[in-house]
């Protein structure tokens, strides 16, 4: 493995729910020919694991005790062509779709608030990035810019006005009213904000506001920040 592959450039992307972190980060990685890491999937996968083992998600000690047996793997290819290179796995189980189920979503915030869980997964994310084999990795999720990769050469807070975020999320979730989607989005932000501040850019973090941008323009804006900071 080359030295370049051993020390990939990290683009850390954070932001509130509905800001487009996942889709924009994945498209950015695809255009750059880099890897993509969705860190939120690990919290969801651990939540799935806790539910499957019938553990109490509010019992921090039980959740911590389960960590050593949490056999997690995630694909980092942003192309989406090969499920083995893009999916989420716990042991032999493909949980790519299962981690989005309501029973899993309902317990994610409780599990994510456990400091030992966050420390464990933070190290896991760093290991995944180091082994990516790509010149760069676009990493998105909570506290990525401040805790997981505080020294990343590119740190971005992707945001948009609340009404715009709700409208975009409503368009993704067919069959759900805007009011229902808005309530869920704000509830998630409120729960996550107890752990990290993802609404305000920390020192050295560049804000990309996509309120008045379409998807391609937002990806362009993120890539411009990457090029400015890394000269790629």
C-alpha positions, 0 to 999 in steps of 0.5 A: 500500500502506498503512503498516499493510501495510508494517509488519505485526505479527510473531508469532514461534513456535519450538519442538521437533519435534512441538510443533505449530508449523505447524498451530497457527501456521496456525490462529492466522493464519487466526483473526486474518485474518493471513498465515502463513509456514512458514520451514522450507519454505525450508530444505527447498526449498533442499535439494530444489534442491541434490538436483536439481542433484546438488550435495553437500549437505555441500559448503558452498561449492557450496551457497552458490554455488547461492543466487543462482539459488535462485528461491523463492516461498511462499504466505502464505494460511493458508486453504489454498483456493488452491494458488497462494497456499499452495504452495511453488515453486522457479522454475516447479516446485511443490515443496509435496509434493516437499520432504517426500520422504525424500531431501530430509529427509535433507539439510536439517540439513546445509544448514541448518547453513551460516551463509551459508545461514541469513543469506541465508534470514533476509533472505528471510523478512524480505522476505516478511513485509514484502511480505505485505500483511496487518496481521500475519504468524504466522511459525514455525520455527527461531530465529525468536524469537531471530535472524530476528525478535528484536524481534517484539512477540510471541515464543512458544516452543511446547512439550510433553512429549516423550512427547506430541510423539511421540504427536502425530507418530505420529498424523499419520504413519499406518503408522509405529511410535511407536518409529520416529517417536520416534527420528526426532523426537529425531534431528531435534531433536538435529541442529537443536540444534547450530545454535539453542536451541529448547528454552528460551525466551530473554528476552522469549519467552513459553512456551506448553506444550500438554502438557495442551491439545488443539489448539483450546485451544493455538490459544486460548492462543497468541491470548491471548498475541497479544492481550495483547502487541498489544491486537488 
